[in-house]
Amino acid sequence: MSSLTIAIVTAFVIGYFLIAIESVTKINKAAIALLMFVACWTLFMVGGPTQYPEVSNLLPNFNNDLAQTVSSIIEKHLGSTATTLFFLMGAMTIVELVDQNGGFNFVRDTLQTKSKRALLWRIAFMTFILSAILDNLTTSIVMIMILRKLVSDRKDRIIYASLVVIAANSGGAFSPIGDVTTIMLWNKGVITAAGVIKEIFIPSLVSMVIPAWILSLSLKGELTFTAQQAQTVSASELTTRQRKTIFFLGVGGLIFVPIFKTLTHLPPFVGILLVLGLLWTVTELFYRNLSEREEKGAMQKRVTNILSRIDMSTILFFLGILMAVASLETIGVLEQLGHGLDTAFNGNHYIVTGIIGVLSSIVDNVPLVAGCMGMYPMAEVGDMALDGVFWQLLAYCAGVGGSMLIIGSAAGVVVMGLEKITFGWYMKKITWIAFVGYLAGILCYYVIDTYIYPFFA
């Protein structure tokens, strides 16, 4: 490993450590992530990027213009990152718009119960199911908005919110459209929709149920509701029919996004922007004939005002962390790590994919899975065949493994931003619980694949 590679990895590790101790330093994680992003790429440029294959292979196409080549690589990664950022901003705006106009009132009423444990199980299963239909990021935003209407005590709410992260990642792992990594594997043709659902559904369910049971032990008694929570969202400017229209357009639109991607082959953020544009237009039509008094009351519920309340620190954190990870991908660290794991464990794919899952809680699982797809060719038979053990375990581990740290998945990052959960609290209280569920799911897959399915074959 070259000295430049060591310097870049060191910058990443230091930045990651500072993010982890945010509660101690009192420095916003977004600021550290941005500094980490700039430091990694500056070291890459100053230290001599021509020693890396990705740069050297591109140089002839740019007339040996090194700066232009590196800029092109950064812009390529930025484009990939921007699709995630725009998706996040669009989804957050849509959910907030539905919420502000009273769309989630009847969902809240459906889930509402006085028992803390009963609510936990309702939240867990609804999150699990929704994340398989939507994606874990959008599902997390929706469920946090609903939780805010149901749980007033913050200590209880962050426990529920942590379960939302676990359930969203578990639900997304068994669905071909539930997580970015499963979409990648599905599009690559190494897993089939029927295969991943059949073999990964039960392990994913186990990885959610066990943590939910453990967390339920810490919740006792009944919920107390404030007067503010007991009221429905004020939406007197709109009729009941209009509020329901906004709800079904918003939530139905989010469900339509993966369908839109399948039909058009455009990135998911394009579908999100389509839904946002449509919902924006409809709400403007609803509000255009209001009286002056009603107009004042509706002002905070219009998209122009909701956009101004988007949590930009979360967006910038995403930008920093994803671009810093992109630098590690560019210098080949992730690929070397994959090869090293395969060699060290003599091709034991349960251990290799299990460790990849743990790593996915530290770095973004997208480049990890992308690296694995590049390292391991698809075979005709065996673990590497279509719907083979390696590919299915990779889908499970990369998806569920991200639950072990709050910044290990898109769902965790957005919940961290919305509920202000600290890295340290999550690691102390939740990490071991998520890890137990993760291992239980792998064990469940092993038993099913080794003993149950061969018995019926």
C-alpha positions in Angstrom: 0.0 0.0 0.0 1.5 3.3 -1.1 2.1 6.3 1.3 -0.5 8.3 -0.6 -3.1 5.6 0.0 -2.2 5.4 3.7 -2.6 9.2 3.9 -6.0 9.2 2.3 -7.3 6.3 4.4 -5.9 8.0 7.6 -7.7 11.2 6.7 -10.9 9.2 6.3 -10.5 7.3 9.6 -9.8 10.6 11.5 -12.8 12.2 10.0 -15.0 9.2 10.7 -13.8 9.1 14.3 -14.6 12.8 14.8 -18.1 12.2 13.4 -18.5 9.3 15.8 -17.7 11.5 18.8 -19.9 14.4 17.7 -21.6 14.4 21.1 -18.2 15.1 22.7 -16.7 17.6 20.3 -20.1 19.4 19.8 -19.0 19.9 16.1 -21.8 19.2 13.6 -21.1 16.0 11.7 -21.8 17.7 8.4 -18.9 20.1 8.9 -16.5 17.2 9.6 -17.9 15.2 6.6 -17.2 18.1 4.3 -13.7 18.6 5.6 -13.1 14.8 5.2 -14.3 14.9 1.6 -12.0 17.8 0.7 -9.0 16.4 2.5 -9.3 13.0 0.8 -9.5 14.4 -2.7 -6.9 17.1 -2.1 -4.4 14.4 -0.9 -5.4 12.4 -4.0 -4.6 15.3 -6.3 -1.5 16.6 -4.6 0.0 13.2 -3.9 0.2 12.0 -7.5 -3.0 10.4 -8.8 -1.3 8.9 -11.9 -0.3 5.9 -9.7 -4.0 4.7 -9.6 -5.4 2.7 -12.6 -8.6 4.6 -12.8 -6.7 7.9 -13.6 -4.0 6.3 -15.7 -6.5 4.6 -17.9 -8.3 7.8 -18.6 -5.3 10.0 -19.4 -5.1 9.3 -23.1 -8.7 10.4 -23.5 -7.9 13.9 -22.1 -4.6 14.6 -23.9 -2.6 14.0 -20.7 -4.5 16.8 -18.9 -4.3 15.4 -15.4 -6.4 18.1 -13.7 -9.2 17.6 -16.3 -9.0 13.9 -15.8 -9.3 14.1 -12.0 -12.1 16.7 -12.3 -13.9 14.3 -14.6 -13.6 11.5 -12.0 -14.9 13.7 -9.2 -17.8 15.0 -11.3 -18.7 11.4 -12.1 -18.9 10.5 -8.4 -20.7 13.8 -7.7 -23.3 13.0 -10.3 -23.9 9.6 -8.6 -24.0 11.3 -5.2 -26.4 14.0 -6.4 -29.0 11.5 -7.4 -29.1 10.4 -3.8 -29.3 14.0 -2.5 -32.1 15.0 -4.9 -34.0 11.9 -4.1 -33.6 12.7 -0.4 -34.7 16.3 -0.8 -37.7 15.4 -3.0 -38.9 12.6 -0.6 -38.5 14.8 2.5 -40.5 17.6 0.8 -43.3 15.3 -0.3 -43.7 13.7 3.1 -43.6 17.1 4.9 -46.2 18.4 2.4 -48.5 15.5 3.1 -48.0 15.9 6.8 -48.6 19.7 6.9 -51.9 19.2 5.0 -53.2 16.6 7.5 -52.6 13.6 5.2 -51.2 11.4 8.0 -54.0 12.0 10.4 -55.9 8.8 9.6 -52.6 6.7 9.5 -51.8 8.0 13.0 -55.3 7.1 14.1 -54.9 3.6 12.7 -51.6 3.0 14.5 -52.5 4.8 17.7 -52.6 2.7 20.9 -52.0 3.4 24.6 -49.6 0.5 25.0 -45.9 1.3 24.3 -45.1 -2.3 23.4 -48.2 -2.6 21.1 -47.1 0.5 19.3 -43.6 -0.8 18.9 -44.8 -3.9 17.1 -47.2 -2.0 14.9 -44.4 0.5 13.9 -42.0 -2.4 13.3 -44.2 -4.4 10.9 -45.5 -1.4 9.1 -42.0 -0.1 8.5 -40.8 -3.6 7.4 -43.6 -3.9 4.8 -43.5 -0.3 3.5 -39.7 -0.5 3.0 -40.1 -3.4 0.7 -42.6 -1.5 -1.4 -41.0 2.0 -1.2 -37.3 2.2 -0.3 -35.8 2.3 3.2 -35.0 6.0 3.0 -38.5 7.2 2.1 -40.1 4.8 4.5 -38.0 6.1 7.4 -39.1 9.7 6.7 -42.7 8.7 6.6 -42.5 6.7 9.8 -40.6 9.4 11.7 -43.3 11.9 10.8 -46.0 9.5 12.1 -44.0 8.8 15.3 -43.9 12.5 16.1 -47.7 12.5 16.2 -47.8 9.4 18.5 -45.0 9.7 21.0 -44.3 12.9 23.0 -41.5 11.6 25.2 -38.2 11.9 23.3 -36.5 9.1 25.2 -39.2 6.7 24.1 -39.3 8.2 20.6 -35.6 7.6 19.8 -36.1 4.0 20.7 -38.9 3.7 18.3 -36.9 5.7 15.7 -34.0 3.3 16.1 -36.3 0.4 15.4 -37.5 2.2 12.3 -33.9 2.1 11.0 -33.5 -1.6 11.7 -37.0 -2.5 10.3 -36.5 -0.3 7.2 -33.1 -1.9 6.3 -34.4 -5.4 7.0 -37.6 -4.9 4.9 -35.5 -3.4 2.0 -33.1 -6.4 1.9 -35.5 -9.1 0.7 -37.2 -6.9 -1.9 -35.6 -6.3 -5.4 -36.8 -2.7 -5.2 -36.4 -2.1 -1.5 -32.8 -1.1 -1.3 -30.2 0.4 -3.6 -27.9 -2.6 -3.3 -30.6 -5.2 -4.2 -31.6 -3.0 -7.1 -28.0 -3.1 -8.3 -27.7 -6.9 -7.9 -31.1 -7.4 -9.6 -30.2 -5.1 -12.5 -26.8 -6.9 -12.9 -28.7 -10.2 -13.3 -27.1 -12.1 -10.4 -30.3 -12.5 -8.5 -34.0 -12.8 -9.5 -36.9 -11.1 -7.9 -38.6 -14.5 -7.0 -35.3 -15.9 -5.8 -34.4 -13.1 -3.4 -37.9 -12.9 -2.0 -38.2 -16.6 -1.4 -34.8 -17.1 0.3 -34.2 -13.8 2.0 -37.7 -12.9 3.3 -37.5 -15.1 6.5 -33.9 -14.1 7.4 -34.9 -10.5 7.0 -38.0 -10.9 9.1 -35.9 -12.6 11.8 -33.3 -9.7 11.7 -36.2 -7.3 12.5 -38.3 -9.4 15.0 -35.4 -10.2 17.4 -34.2 -6.6 17.8 -37.9 -5.5 18.2 -38.4 -8.0 20.9 -35.2 -6.9 22.8 -36.2 -3.2 22.5 -39.8 -4.0 23.7 -38.3 -5.1 27.0 -37.2 -1.5 27.7 -40.7 -0.1 27.1 -43.2 -0.4 29.9 -46.5 1.2 30.6 -48.7 3.4 28.5 -48.2 6.4 26.3 -49.2 9.9 27.4 -50.6 12.3 24.8 -50.2 16.0 24.9 -53.1 18.3 24.0 -51.2 19.2 20.9 -50.9 15.6 19.8 -54.5 14.8 20.5 -55.5 17.3 17.9 -55.4 16.6 14.2 -53.2 18.7 12.0 -55.1 21.9 11.3 -56.0 22.0 7.7 -59.2 24.0 7.6 -58.1 25.7 4.4 -58.7 22.4 2.5 -61.6 20.1 2.4 -61.4 16.5 3.6 -61.5 15.4 0.0 -58.6 17.7 -0.9 -56.5 16.4 2.0 -57.1 12.8 1.0 -56.1 13.7 -2.6 -52.8 15.1 -1.3 -52.2 12.0 0.8 -52.9 9.5 -2.0 -50.9 11.6 -4.6 -47.9 11.8 -2.2 -47.8 8.3 -0.8 -49.1 6.7 -4.1 -46.5 8.7 -5.9 -43.7 7.4 -3.7 -44.9 3.8 -4.4 -45.0 4.7 -8.1 -41.3 5.7 -8.2 -39.9 2.2 -8.6 -42.5 1.5 -11.2 -41.5 4.6 -13.1 -37.9 3.5 -12.9 -38.8 0.1 -14.4 -40.8 1.6 -17.2 -38.4 4.4 -18.2 -35.1 3.1 -16.9 -34.4 6.6 -15.5 -32.8 7.1 -12.1 -35.2 7.0 -9.1 -34.6 10.7 -8.3 -36.3 11.6 -11.6 -39.5 9.8 -10.5 -39.3 11.6 -7.1 -39.1 15.0 -8.9 -42.1 14.0 -11.1 -44.2 13.3 -8.0 -43.0 16.5 -6.3 -43.8 18.6 -9.4 -47.3 17.0 -9.7 -48.1 17.4 -6.0 -46.8 21.0 -6.0 -49.0 21.8 -8.9 -52.1 20.2 -7.3 -51.6 22.0 -4.0 -51.1 25.3 -5.7 -54.5 24.8 -7.5 -56.1 24.0 -4.2 -54.8 27.1 -2.6 -55.3 29.6 -5.4 -58.9 30.6 -4.6 -58.4 31.1 -0.8 -59.5 34.2 1.0 -56.9 36.6 2.4 -57.4 35.2 5.9 -57.2 31.6 4.7 -54.1 32.4 2.5 -52.2 33.5 5.6 -53.1 30.2 7.4 -52.0 28.2 4.4 -48.7 30.0 3.8 -46.6 27.6 5.9 -48.1 24.6 4.2 -47.1 25.6 0.7 -44.2 24.0 -1.0 -42.2 27.2 -1.3 -42.1 27.4 2.5 -41.6 23.7 3.1 -38.5 23.8 0.9 -37.0 26.5 3.1 -37.3 24.1 6.1 -35.4 21.2 4.5 -32.6 20.1 6.8 -29.6 21.1 4.7 -27.1 19.9 7.3 -28.3 16.3 6.6 -27.9 16.9 2.9 -24.4 18.3 3.2 -23.5 15.4 5.5 -24.6 13.0 2.8 -22.5 14.9 0.3 -19.4 14.8 2.4 -19.5 11.2 3.5 -20.4 9.8 0.1 -17.8 11.8 -1.7 -15.1 10.8 0.9 -16.1 7.1 0.3 -15.8 7.7 -3.4 -12.2 8.6 -3.0 -11.6 5.2 -1.3 -13.3 3.6 -4.2 -11.2 5.5 -6.7 -7.8 4.5 -5.1 -9.0 0.8 -5.0 -9.0 0.3 -1.2 -12.5 -1.2 -1.2 -11.6 -3.7 -4.0 -8.3 -4.6 -2.2 -10.3 -5.2 0.9 -12.7 -7.6 -0.9 -9.8 -9.6 -2.4 -8.1 -9.7 1.0 -11.3 -11.1 2.7 -11.7 -13.8 0.1 -8.1 -14.9 0.5 -8.1 -14.8 4.3 -11.2 -16.9 4.7 -10.5 -19.3 1.9 -13.7 -18.4 0.0 -16.1 -19.1 2.9 -18.9 -16.9 1.5 -20.8 -16.8 4.8 -17.9 -15.2 6.6 -16.9 -13.0 3.6 -20.4 -11.6 3.1 -20.9 -11.4 6.9 -17.8 -9.1 7.2 -18.9 -7.1 4.1 -22.2 -6.5 6.0 -20.3 -5.3 9.0 -18.2 -3.0 6.8 -21.4 -1.6 5.2 -22.2 -0.1 8.6 -19.0 1.9 8.4 -18.7 2.8 4.7 -21.5 3.2 2.1 -22.8 -0.2 1.0 -23.2 0.9 -2.6 -19.5 1.0 -3.5 -19.0 -2.2 -1.4 -21.5 -4.1 -3.5 -20.3 -2.5 -6.7 -16.8 -3.6 -5.8 -18.0 -7.2 -5.1 -19.8 -7.3 -8.4 -16.6 -6.3 -10.1 -14.4 -8.7 -8.1 -16.5 -11.8 -8.3 -17.6 -13.1 -11.8 -20.9 -14.8 -12.1 -20.6 -18.6 -12.5 -22.8 -21.3 -14.1 -23.1 -23.3 -11.0 -22.3 -23.1 -7.3 -22.4 -20.2 -4.8 -21.6 -17.6 -7.6 -24.4 -18.8 -9.9 -27.7 -17.0 -10.5 -29.4 -16.7 -7.1 -26.4 -18.4 -5.6 -25.5 -18.3 -1.9 -23.0 -15.5 -2.3 -25.3 -13.1 -4.2 -28.3 -13.6 -1.9 -26.2 -13.3 1.2 -24.6 -10.2 -0.2 -28.1 -8.7 -0.7 -29.0 -9.5 2.9 -25.7 -8.5 4.6 -25.2 -5.2 2.7 -28.8 -4.2 3.5 -29.3 -5.4 7.0 -25.6 -4.8 8.1 -26.1 -1.0 7.8 -28.3 -1.0 10.8 -25.4 -1.6 13.2 -24.3 2.0 13.1 -26.6 5.1 12.8 -24.6 6.3 9.8 -24.4 2.9 8.2 -27.4 3.4 5.9 -29.5 6.1 4.2 -32.3 5.3 6.6 -30.0 5.7 9.6 -28.6 9.0 8.4 -32.0 10.6 7.8 -33.4 9.4 11.1 -30.3 10.8 12.8 -30.9 14.1 11.2 -34.6 14.2 11.9 -34.5 13.0 15.5 -31.0 14.3 16.4 -29.9 10.9 17.6 -26.2 10.9 18.4 -23.7 8.4 17.0 -22.5 7.5 20.6 -26.0 6.9 22.0 -26.9 4.6 19.1 -23.7 2.7 19.3 -24.1 2.2 23.0 -27.8 1.3 23.1 -28.6 -0.2 19.6 -25.6 -1.5 17.8 -25.4 -4.8 19.8 -29.1 -5.3 19.3 -28.9 -4.8 15.6 -25.8 -7.1 15.5 -27.7 -9.9 17.2 -30.5 -9.7 14.7 -28.0 -9.6 11.9 -26.3 -12.8 13.0 -29.6 -14.5 13.6 -30.7 -13.7 10.1 -27.5 -15.2 8.6 -27.9 -18.3 10.8 -31.6 -18.6 9.7 -30.5 -18.4 6.0 -27.9 -21.1 6.6 -30.4 -23.5 8.2 -33.0 -22.9 5.4 -30.5 -23.2 2.6 -28.6 -26.2 4.0 -31.3 -28.3 5.5 -34.9 -27.2 4.7 -34.8 -26.4 1.0 -32.7 -29.5 0.1 -35.1 -31.7 2.1 -38.1 -30.6 -0.1 -36.1 -30.6 -3.3 
